[in-house]
């Protein structure tokens, strides 16, 4: 989240630790995590001042359709000569439409809301090194009633950023640890992200939840391939859903997908972008208060489309 720093974003990745049971699908997930445990999340370039984005996963063989509208606004505040405070917010409106029959006595609401308050401090240690601390209170809920305990969580990240944009081969490295209070395994997770422009036209990115390659077609055009880990967790408040297996109190979804996209630079730090792709796997489940899976909502492959507009710092 232009080219100084985007804070570390562990909002979605930890869902993978708690969403599924140990079946064949879970083994694939654990294999990916085993390979990526030292790269627990990505930090891209900088926080966006503004971002408006739409994502769509069209209806698949499970009769499930998922869409998301994302709105981001951040304000950087200079502190002293080189340090910065960043305050802002992010809102995600997630619409989940399941048309096939479900073993419910109640009806799952289609719309879920995820709202983050972002607070970050960036300390300039040396010309190419920064220390970062990020605190993100979150509300993830159906919001049909007043807020309750399960609606609110806290994410926190501390890390260091090495940024050398003027080197012969521009490089960025991020090291840190991240904590997410919504996961069952409540321990800090390691963070590693590495990006290098090894050729005038080529950049590779290694990290999670996003890795990939970038091809630069001049100053205003860029093609990019991505491997993405994505997902969400939403509390269903006190209006739990009765199923044949128990009482559902939350919905969580996790997915891994590959995409190909294009970004056009409208002006300095102002971009239009669009991506399309397909899931390698996904798993959306209804869970009880003990975080046990009681009903699978969506485990079929889906196409993926994402487009948006953003303004960087």
C-alpha positions as CSV (number, residue, x, y, z in Angstrom):
1,X,0.0,0.0,0.0
2,X,4.3,5.2,-4.7
3,X,7.5,4.2,-3.9
4,X,8.7,4.6,-0.3
5,X,6.8,2.0,1.7
6,X,3.6,0.0,1.9
7,X,2.9,-1.4,5.3
8,X,2.9,-5.0,6.0
9,X,-0.5,-6.6,5.4
10,X,-1.3,-9.8,7.3
11,X,-5.0,-9.3,7.2
12,X,-5.8,-12.4,5.1
13,X,-3.0,-14.8,5.2
14,X,-3.4,-16.2,8.7
15,X,-6.9,-17.5,7.7
16,X,-5.0,-20.4,6.1
17,X,-3.9,-21.7,9.5
18,X,-7.4,-22.1,10.8
19,X,-9.8,-22.5,7.9
20,X,-9.7,-26.2,7.0
21,X,-9.2,-29.6,8.6
22,X,-6.5,-32.0,7.6
23,X,-7.8,-33.4,4.4
24,X,-6.3,-33.5,0.9
25,X,-7.0,-29.9,0.4
26,X,-5.5,-28.9,3.7
27,X,-2.3,-30.9,2.9
28,X,-1.9,-28.7,-0.2
29,X,-2.4,-25.6,1.9
30,X,0.1,-26.8,4.5
31,X,2.6,-27.6,1.7
32,X,2.3,-24.0,0.4
33,X,2.7,-22.6,4.0
34,X,5.7,-24.8,4.6
35,X,7.4,-23.4,1.6
36,X,6.3,-19.9,2.4
37,X,6.5,-19.8,6.2
38,X,9.6,-17.5,6.1
39,X,7.7,-15.2,3.7
40,X,4.5,-14.8,5.6
41,X,3.3,-11.7,3.9
42,X,4.1,-9.2,1.3
43,X,4.9,-5.6,1.7
44,X,4.6,-3.8,-1.6
45,X,5.9,-0.3,-2.3
46,X,4.0,2.3,-0.3
47,X,0.7,2.9,1.2
48,X,-1.8,4.3,-1.2
49,X,-3.3,7.7,-0.6
50,X,-6.4,6.4,-2.3
51,X,-7.6,3.1,-3.8
52,X,-10.9,2.0,-5.3
53,X,-11.0,-1.6,-6.4
54,X,-13.6,-4.2,-7.5
55,X,-13.0,-8.0,-7.5
56,X,-15.2,-10.7,-8.9
57,X,-15.1,-14.5,-8.8
58,X,-18.0,-15.5,-11.1
59,X,-20.4,-18.3,-10.3
60,X,-18.7,-21.7,-10.4
61,X,-19.7,-25.4,-10.2
62,X,-20.6,-24.9,-6.5
63,X,-23.1,-22.3,-7.6
64,X,-21.1,-19.8,-5.6
65,X,-20.3,-16.2,-6.6
66,X,-18.0,-13.8,-4.7
67,X,-17.4,-10.1,-5.2
68,X,-15.6,-7.4,-3.2
69,X,-15.5,-3.7,-3.2
70,X,-12.4,-2.2,-1.6
71,X,-12.0,1.5,-0.6
72,X,-8.7,2.7,0.9
73,X,-7.7,6.2,2.2
74,X,-4.4,7.1,4.0
75,X,-2.8,10.3,5.2
76,X,1.0,10.5,5.7
77,X,2.1,13.0,8.3
78,X,5.7,14.1,8.4
79,X,7.4,13.9,11.8
80,X,10.7,15.7,12.1
81,X,13.0,15.7,9.0
82,X,12.7,12.1,7.9
83,X,10.1,10.1,9.9
84,X,6.4,9.7,9.1
85,X,3.2,8.7,10.7
86,X,0.5,7.2,8.5
87,X,-3.1,7.1,9.5
88,X,-6.0,5.8,7.4
89,X,-8.7,3.3,6.9
90,X,-9.7,0.5,4.6
91,X,-13.2,-0.8,3.9
92,X,-14.1,-4.1,2.2
93,X,-17.7,-5.0,1.3
94,X,-17.8,-8.7,0.5
95,X,-20.9,-10.2,-1.3
96,X,-21.2,-14.0,-1.2
97,X,-24.0,-15.5,-3.3
98,X,-24.7,-19.2,-2.9
99,X,-27.6,-20.6,-5.0
100,X,-27.4,-24.3,-4.3
101,X,-29.4,-25.8,-1.4
102,X,-27.9,-25.5,2.1
103,X,-28.7,-27.4,5.3
104,X,-29.7,-24.2,7.2
105,X,-32.6,-23.3,9.3
106,X,-31.5,-19.7,8.9
107,X,-30.3,-17.7,5.9
108,X,-26.8,-16.5,5.5
109,X,-26.7,-12.8,4.7
110,X,-25.1,-12.0,1.4
111,X,-23.1,-9.0,2.5
112,X,-20.2,-8.9,4.9
113,X,-18.1,-6.0,6.1
114,X,-14.4,-5.7,6.9
115,X,-13.1,-2.3,8.2
116,X,-9.6,-1.5,9.2
117,X,-8.1,1.5,11.0
118,X,-4.5,1.8,9.9
119,X,-1.9,3.4,12.2
120,X,1.8,3.2,11.2
121,X,5.0,4.8,12.3
122,X,8.0,4.9,10.0
123,X,11.5,5.6,11.4
124,X,14.3,6.5,9.1
125,X,17.3,4.6,10.5
126,X,19.7,5.1,7.6
127,X,19.4,6.3,4.0
128,X,18.3,2.9,2.8
129,X,16.8,1.4,6.0
130,X,13.6,2.1,7.8
131,X,11.9,0.6,10.9
132,X,8.1,0.3,10.8
133,X,5.4,-0.4,13.4
134,X,1.8,-1.0,12.3
135,X,-1.3,-1.3,14.5
136,X,-4.6,-2.2,12.8
137,X,-7.8,-2.6,14.8
138,X,-10.4,-4.4,12.6
139,X,-14.1,-5.0,12.5
140,X,-15.2,-8.0,10.5
141,X,-18.9,-8.7,10.8
142,X,-22.3,-8.9,9.2
143,X,-23.2,-5.7,11.2
144,X,-26.9,-6.5,11.5
145,X,-26.7,-5.8,15.3
146,X,-24.6,-3.6,17.6
147,X,-20.9,-4.6,17.7
148,X,-20.0,-7.6,19.9
149,X,-16.8,-9.2,21.0
150,X,-16.3,-11.4,18.0
151,X,-16.6,-8.5,15.6
152,X,-13.4,-6.8,16.7
153,X,-9.7,-8.0,16.4
154,X,-6.3,-6.4,16.5
155,X,-3.4,-7.0,14.0
156,X,0.1,-5.7,14.8
157,X,3.4,-5.8,12.7
158,X,6.9,-4.6,13.4
159,X,9.6,-4.8,10.8
160,X,12.6,-3.3,8.9
161,X,12.7,-2.2,5.3
162,X,15.8,-2.0,3.1
163,X,15.1,0.1,0.0
164,X,17.7,0.8,-2.7
165,X,15.8,2.3,-5.7
166,X,18.8,4.0,-7.2
167,X,21.1,0.9,-7.3
168,X,22.1,-0.7,-10.7
169,X,19.5,-3.4,-9.9
170,X,16.9,-1.7,-7.6
171,X,16.1,-3.9,-4.6
172,X,13.7,-3.9,-1.7
173,X,13.8,-6.3,1.3
174,X,11.4,-6.5,4.2
175,X,12.0,-8.4,7.5
176,X,9.6,-8.5,10.4
177,X,7.0,-10.3,12.6
178,X,3.3,-10.0,12.5
179,X,0.5,-10.9,15.0
180,X,-3.1,-11.6,14.2
181,X,-5.6,-12.0,17.1
182,X,-8.3,-13.9,15.0
183,X,-6.2,-17.0,14.4
184,X,-6.2,-20.0,16.7
185,X,-2.4,-20.1,16.8
186,X,-1.8,-16.7,18.4
187,X,1.9,-16.3,18.0
188,X,3.9,-13.8,16.0
189,X,4.6,-15.0,12.4
190,X,7.8,-14.2,10.5
191,X,7.7,-11.8,7.6
192,X,10.0,-11.8,4.6
193,X,9.5,-9.9,1.3
194,X,12.0,-9.4,-1.5
195,X,11.8,-7.5,-4.8
196,X,14.5,-7.0,-7.3
197,X,14.6,-5.4,-10.8
198,X,17.3,-7.7,-12.2
199,X,16.9,-6.4,-15.8
200,X,15.7,-3.0,-17.2
201,X,12.4,-4.6,-18.2
202,X,12.0,-7.3,-15.6
203,X,11.3,-7.4,-11.8
204,X,10.7,-10.4,-9.6
205,X,8.8,-10.4,-6.3
206,X,9.1,-13.2,-3.7
207,X,6.8,-13.1,-0.7
208,X,3.3,-13.8,0.6
209,X,0.5,-13.2,0.2
210,X,1.8,-12.2,-3.3
211,X,4.7,-13.3,-5.5
212,X,5.2,-12.7,-9.2
213,X,7.0,-11.2,-12.1
214,X,6.7,-7.7,-13.7
215,X,7.5,-6.7,-17.3
216,X,8.0,-3.0,-17.8
217,X,6.9,-1.7,-21.2
218,X,8.4,1.8,-20.9
219,X,7.4,4.2,-18.2
220,X,3.6,4.0,-18.5
221,X,2.9,0.3,-19.1
222,X,3.5,-2.8,-17.1
223,X,2.5,-6.4,-17.3
224,X,2.5,-8.6,-14.2
225,X,2.0,-12.2,-13.3
226,X,1.0,-13.0,-9.7
227,X,0.6,-15.9,-7.3
228,X,-1.7,-14.7,-4.6
229,X,-2.9,-16.1,-1.2
230,X,-6.2,-14.4,-0.3
231,X,-9.2,-14.8,2.0
232,X,-11.4,-13.4,4.7
233,X,-12.9,-14.1,8.1
234,X,-16.2,-12.7,9.2
235,X,-18.1,-13.0,12.4
236,X,-21.8,-13.8,12.1
237,X,-22.7,-12.0,15.3
238,X,-25.2,-13.6,17.7
239,X,-27.6,-14.7,14.9
240,X,-25.9,-18.0,14.3
241,X,-27.0,-20.3,11.5
242,X,-28.3,-23.7,12.5
243,X,-27.0,-26.5,10.3
244,X,-27.2,-30.3,10.5
245,X,-23.7,-30.2,12.0
246,X,-24.1,-27.5,14.6
247,X,-24.3,-23.8,15.1
248,X,-22.4,-21.6,12.8
249,X,-20.8,-18.4,14.2
250,X,-18.4,-17.3,11.5
251,X,-17.5,-17.7,7.8
252,X,-13.9,-17.9,6.5
253,X,-12.6,-18.4,3.1
254,X,-9.1,-19.0,1.7
255,X,-7.8,-19.3,-1.8
256,X,-4.6,-19.5,-3.9
257,X,-4.7,-18.2,-7.4
258,X,-2.6,-17.1,-10.3
259,X,-3.3,-14.0,-12.3
260,X,-2.0,-11.9,-15.3
261,X,-2.6,-8.2,-15.3
262,X,-1.8,-4.8,-16.8
263,X,-1.1,-1.5,-15.1
264,X,-1.2,1.9,-16.9
265,X,0.4,5.0,-15.4
266,X,-2.0,8.0,-15.8
267,X,0.4,10.4,-14.1
268,X,3.1,10.3,-11.4
269,X,1.9,7.8,-8.7
270,X,-1.6,7.5,-10.4
271,X,-2.5,4.2,-11.9
272,X,-5.3,2.2,-13.5
273,X,-5.0,-1.6,-13.4
274,X,-6.8,-4.8,-14.3
275,X,-6.1,-8.5,-13.6
276,X,-7.7,-11.8,-14.6
277,X,-6.8,-15.3,-13.3
278,X,-8.0,-18.6,-11.9
279,X,-7.9,-20.3,-8.5
280,X,-5.5,-23.2,-7.8
281,X,-7.7,-24.0,-4.8
282,X,-10.2,-22.3,-2.6
283,X,-12.2,-23.3,0.5
284,X,-15.1,-21.3,2.0
285,X,-16.5,-22.8,5.2
286,X,-19.1,-22.2,7.9
287,X,-17.5,-22.6,11.3
288,X,-18.7,-23.0,14.9
289,X,-17.4,-21.1,17.9
290,X,-14.6,-23.6,18.4
291,X,-13.5,-22.9,14.8
292,X,-14.5,-26.4,13.6
293,X,-15.7,-26.6,10.0
294,X,-19.4,-27.6,10.0
295,X,-20.3,-26.9,6.3
296,X,-18.4,-26.3,3.1
297,X,-19.8,-23.4,1.2
298,X,-17.4,-23.3,-1.7
299,X,-14.5,-25.6,-2.7
300,X,-14.7,-25.5,-6.5
301,X,-12.3,-23.6,-8.8
302,X,-13.3,-20.1,-10.0
303,X,-12.2,-17.5,-12.4
304,X,-10.9,-14.2,-10.9
305,X,-11.1,-10.6,-12.1
306,X,-9.9,-7.5,-10.4
307,X,-9.7,-3.9,-11.5
308,X,-9.2,-0.5,-9.9
309,X,-7.7,2.9,-9.6
310,X,-5.1,4.0,-7.1
311,X,-3.0,7.0,-6.1
312,X,0.3,6.3,-4.4
313,X,2.4,8.6,-2.3
